[in-house]
């Protein structure tokens, strides 16, 4: 009898991203992003992320399970197989390369690249992906600081996911460098653009007021006050 790992390796040879629907690709990507340390993802959490009913999620998970792209048990949540993870990482690689290409080559602002990449990530060929990668100089992060999986990492299933502290967790009188900014809210990105908060920018944490902030920061010669909600979406390391 085959183990789940053996079954998933066999599936990799049979199924690639272009052989399944866009909706299936989106589900695999959402499961990967929702899972931490190979923990199962609850169907209710997945339903919230996908914006659909629990019944619709269950129906899709049954289809993906039949393709051996996920391990799914009712009331036990879902976990990607090796084959499912490979497809998820491939789509994430497409998405983040496209985001960077849109910003660096086509001049898109960083608050608009996510929605465009969501539309395009399903359609680019492997050759086009390679051309984008080469044209950009084989980048390791997207415009928001998220890692771009390499082909080797996709094959191995090991992507370098570094842990950063949010700006909210940083004590007063610290100099830090921005490494990543959440791309979940375009309005947040638009505001951070106006005050100059991007990956690789250095700033100083001047003061953090008690009882939910604000956090006062200094970039070059200018100071800004950030709410807790905003500070929690900026991730940093010591400068």
Backbone torsions as a table, in degrees:
resi	resn	phi	psi	omega
1	UNK	NA	133.4	-177.3
2	UNK	-75.5	143.1	172.6
3	UNK	-80.8	162.0	177.0
4	UNK	-55.0	-38.2	-179.4
5	UNK	-64.7	-42.5	179.3
6	UNK	-65.7	-40.9	180.0
7	UNK	-63.4	-41.9	-178.2
8	UNK	-67.7	-35.5	178.3
9	UNK	-65.8	-37.1	176.7
10	UNK	-65.9	-36.6	-178.8
11	UNK	-66.9	-35.8	179.6
12	UNK	-54.3	-37.2	-178.0
13	UNK	-72.2	-21.1	-175.4
14	UNK	-100.8	-32.8	-170.8
15	UNK	-123.2	129.0	173.7
16	UNK	-124.2	173.8	-174.6
17	UNK	-57.7	-38.3	-176.5
18	UNK	-76.9	0.3	179.4
19	UNK	-99.9	-3.9	179.3
20	UNK	-123.1	167.1	-175.0
21	UNK	-73.1	161.8	176.0
22	UNK	-59.4	-39.6	-179.9
23	UNK	-61.9	-41.5	177.4
24	UNK	-63.7	-41.4	177.2
25	UNK	-59.8	-43.1	-179.8
26	UNK	-62.8	-39.6	178.8
27	UNK	-65.2	-43.9	-179.8
28	UNK	-62.7	-40.9	178.2
29	UNK	-64.2	-42.2	-179.3
30	UNK	-65.9	-39.0	178.0
31	UNK	-64.3	-43.2	179.7
32	UNK	-60.9	-45.6	-177.3
33	UNK	-70.6	-24.4	-178.2
34	UNK	-88.7	-15.3	-175.9
35	UNK	-91.4	141.9	177.2
36	UNK	-125.7	122.2	178.1
37	UNK	56.1	44.0	176.9
38	UNK	60.3	29.6	175.5
39	UNK	-83.4	149.6	178.4
40	UNK	-68.7	146.2	180.0
41	UNK	-102.5	127.2	179.9
42	UNK	-67.9	143.7	-179.4
43	UNK	-63.5	-33.2	179.1
44	UNK	-65.2	-39.6	177.6
45	UNK	-66.2	-39.5	179.2
46	UNK	-66.9	-37.1	178.1
47	UNK	-63.2	-40.9	177.5
48	UNK	-63.5	-42.5	-177.7
49	UNK	-67.6	-37.9	-177.9
50	UNK	-87.1	-11.1	179.6
51	UNK	68.2	40.0	-179.9
52	UNK	-142.0	178.9	-176.1
53	UNK	-78.2	158.5	177.3
54	UNK	-61.8	-33.7	179.6
55	UNK	-65.0	-40.5	178.2
56	UNK	-65.1	-40.3	178.2
57	UNK	-62.4	-46.6	179.8
58	UNK	-58.4	-43.3	179.4
59	UNK	-60.9	-43.8	179.6
60	UNK	-68.2	-40.5	-179.5
61	UNK	-64.3	-33.5	176.2
62	UNK	-65.0	-39.6	177.8
63	UNK	-66.2	-44.3	-179.9
64	UNK	-67.0	-33.3	177.5
65	UNK	-66.9	-39.1	178.8
66	UNK	-63.8	-29.4	177.3
67	UNK	-85.9	-0.4	-178.3
68	UNK	60.9	36.1	175.7
69	UNK	-98.9	-16.7	174.8
70	UNK	-138.8	158.7	169.0
71	UNK	-105.4	112.1	-174.2
72	UNK	-128.1	132.1	173.3
73	UNK	-132.8	131.9	178.6
74	UNK	-53.8	134.4	179.2
75	UNK	67.8	4.0	179.3
76	UNK	-114.2	-2.8	-179.7
77	UNK	84.5	-169.3	-173.5
78	UNK	-137.2	148.5	179.6
79	UNK	-138.1	140.2	178.0
80	UNK	-72.8	141.5	167.5
81	UNK	-80.8	176.9	177.1
82	UNK	-61.3	-39.2	178.3
83	UNK	-65.3	-41.7	178.1
84	UNK	-66.1	-38.9	179.2
85	UNK	-66.3	-38.3	179.8
86	UNK	-62.7	-42.1	178.6
87	UNK	-66.8	-42.7	179.2
88	UNK	-58.4	-45.5	-179.0
89	UNK	-68.1	-33.9	177.2
90	UNK	-62.9	-43.5	179.3
91	UNK	-67.2	-39.7	177.4
92	UNK	-63.2	-40.0	176.8
93	UNK	-60.9	-46.7	176.9
94	UNK	-55.2	-50.0	-174.6
95	UNK	-58.7	-48.6	-173.8
96	UNK	-75.1	-32.6	173.4
97	UNK	-65.4	-42.1	179.0
98	UNK	-63.6	-43.3	178.0
99	UNK	-55.2	-47.6	-177.7
100	UNK	-67.2	-39.6	178.5
101	UNK	-63.2	-43.2	179.3
102	UNK	-60.7	-40.0	-178.2
103	UNK	-76.6	-50.4	-171.6
104	UNK	-78.1	-33.9	-174.7
105	UNK	-102.4	-41.5	-175.6
106	UNK	-97.5	-5.7	173.5
107	UNK	80.4	18.3	175.5
108	UNK	-67.5	147.4	171.9
109	UNK	-76.5	154.0	-171.9
110	UNK	-70.2	-12.3	177.3
111	UNK	-84.6	-8.6	-177.6
112	UNK	-109.3	-11.5	-173.0
113	UNK	-72.6	-28.2	-176.2
114	UNK	-63.0	-50.1	-177.2
115	UNK	-64.0	-37.9	178.0
116	UNK	-66.5	-41.7	-179.8
117	UNK	-65.7	-33.0	177.5
118	UNK	-59.3	-35.6	-179.0
119	UNK	-77.5	-36.9	-171.3
120	UNK	-89.9	-21.5	-170.9
121	UNK	-60.1	-24.5	-176.3
122	UNK	-84.2	-11.1	-166.5
123	UNK	-114.2	-13.4	-175.5
124	UNK	-78.3	145.7	178.9
125	UNK	-83.2	168.3	178.0
126	UNK	-64.4	-36.0	178.4
127	UNK	-65.2	-43.1	179.1
128	UNK	-65.1	-39.6	176.0
129	UNK	-57.8	-45.8	179.7
130	UNK	-63.4	-38.9	-179.6
131	UNK	-65.8	-42.1	177.2
132	UNK	-61.5	-47.4	-179.2
133	UNK	-57.0	-46.1	-179.4
134	UNK	-66.2	-44.2	-178.4
135	UNK	-62.5	-31.2	-178.7
136	UNK	-89.0	-2.7	179.2
137	UNK	82.3	30.0	177.5
138	UNK	55.9	60.7	-176.4
139	UNK	-69.8	156.7	179.3
140	UNK	-106.6	-15.5	179.4
141	UNK	-135.9	155.4	177.9
142	UNK	-88.5	-177.1	-176.2
143	UNK	-60.5	-22.2	-177.4
144	UNK	-98.3	0.4	178.4
145	UNK	94.3	3.3	177.8
146	UNK	-77.6	143.7	-177.5
147	UNK	-69.0	140.7	173.8
148	UNK	-95.4	112.9	-178.8
149	UNK	-60.9	133.9	173.7
150	UNK	-81.3	166.2	178.3
151	UNK	-63.7	-35.3	178.6
152	UNK	-66.0	-41.2	179.1
153	UNK	-65.8	-37.9	178.0
154	UNK	-62.6	-44.3	-179.3
155	UNK	-64.5	-41.2	-179.0
156	UNK	-81.3	-18.5	-177.6
157	UNK	75.0	16.8	-178.6
158	UNK	-122.5	104.1	178.9
159	UNK	-104.7	135.8	-177.9
160	UNK	-70.4	95.8	179.9
161	UNK	-103.6	96.7	-178.2
162	UNK	-81.4	148.2	177.9
163	UNK	-98.3	127.3	176.6
164	UNK	-119.5	148.0	173.4
165	UNK	-81.0	145.7	175.4
166	UNK	-75.9	158.3	179.3
167	UNK	-59.6	-28.5	179.9
168	UNK	-64.9	-27.0	-177.2
169	UNK	-85.9	-5.4	-174.6
170	UNK	-86.2	137.5	179.6
171	UNK	-75.2	167.1	177.7
172	UNK	-61.6	160.7	173.8
173	UNK	57.4	41.5	177.2
174	UNK	-119.1	139.9	172.2
175	UNK	-99.4	128.9	-174.9
176	UNK	-134.5	163.2	175.3
177	UNK	-119.0	131.2	179.4
178	UNK	-72.0	129.3	178.9
179	UNK	-111.0	-30.2	-175.6
180	UNK	-155.6	147.6	175.2
181	UNK	-131.5	133.8	178.7
182	UNK	-60.5	135.9	-179.8
183	UNK	-103.0	19.0	-174.2
184	UNK	-75.8	-21.0	-176.1
185	UNK	-130.4	108.8	-179.8
186	UNK	-57.9	-33.4	-179.0
187	UNK	-66.9	-35.5	175.8
188	UNK	-63.4	-44.9	179.8
189	UNK	-63.2	-38.5	177.8
190	UNK	-62.1	-42.8	-179.5
191	UNK	-67.4	-45.2	-180.0
192	UNK	-61.8	-32.6	176.1
193	UNK	-59.9	-42.5	-176.5
194	UNK	-68.2	-27.9	-179.2
195	UNK	-101.7	-1.0	173.3
196	UNK	85.2	29.2	177.7
197	UNK	-98.0	107.5	179.4
198	UNK	-137.2	164.0	170.1
199	UNK	-54.8	138.1	179.9
200	UNK	82.3	-5.4	175.1
201	UNK	-76.7	137.1	176.1
202	UNK	-98.1	141.5	178.9
203	UNK	-146.5	165.9	179.3
204	UNK	-114.2	135.7	173.9
205	UNK	-90.4	110.0	-175.2
206	UNK	-83.7	-46.7	-174.4
207	UNK	-161.2	141.9	175.2
208	UNK	-121.7	112.4	-178.1
209	UNK	-72.5	148.4	178.9
210	UNK	-69.7	167.5	176.1
211	UNK	56.7	64.4	172.9
212	UNK	72.1	31.9	169.1
213	UNK	85.6	-162.3	7.1
214	UNK	-79.3	174.3	173.9
215	UNK	-103.7	123.8	177.6
216	UNK	-93.5	126.7	179.7
217	UNK	-124.7	161.6	177.9
218	UNK	-130.3	126.5	175.9
219	UNK	-119.7	115.9	-172.3
220	UNK	58.2	-113.5	-178.3
221	UNK	-107.8	2.5	-174.6
222	UNK	-106.7	142.6	179.0
223	UNK	-110.9	150.0	-179.7
224	UNK	-143.4	149.5	176.4
225	UNK	-109.2	125.3	-177.0
226	UNK	-115.5	137.5	176.7
227	UNK	-71.5	166.2	176.6
228	UNK	-59.7	-43.3	-179.5
229	UNK	-57.4	-41.5	-179.2
230	UNK	-73.9	-43.4	-178.1
231	UNK	-63.5	-29.5	-179.7
232	UNK	-74.2	-10.4	-179.7
233	UNK	-100.5	3.8	178.8
234	UNK	-114.8	125.8	-175.2
235	UNK	-115.8	136.1	-167.9
236	UNK	-138.4	165.9	170.3
237	UNK	-131.7	161.9	177.7
238	UNK	-58.2	140.1	-179.2
239	UNK	-70.5	NA	NA
